[in-house]
């Protein structure tokens, strides 16, 4: 019985480690924050907007905070402009969302990470695998 448990645990660790997403090759040198109105729920609206923004060429990272009604996008301004994000968000779900630009920051990148003009360090994030999804996929 102990051996079966250990094999299952080993299988879980191996599969969890293999599911890492490839590192983005886009290096952001700018960020923009939008106030997004028209979001009615966190799961469908906020996650959908984040996924659609993240798919755009030139985007390193996109976050959407449902409670604060804010979307933050880190991008390479040589590839895409901040106006493209406004058009993208407003075109989603039959123009359900409206956006208002809050801030645009141009930042400098050095070897130790990303640093914006206010000397705030932008650190990478790490997510653990979702155990519930793992077991759901097995069953």
Helices and strands as residue ranges (DSSP letters): H 2-17, E 30-37, I 42-46, H 47-54, E 59-65, E 70-75, H 82-91, E 98-110, E 113-116, E 121-122, H 131-138
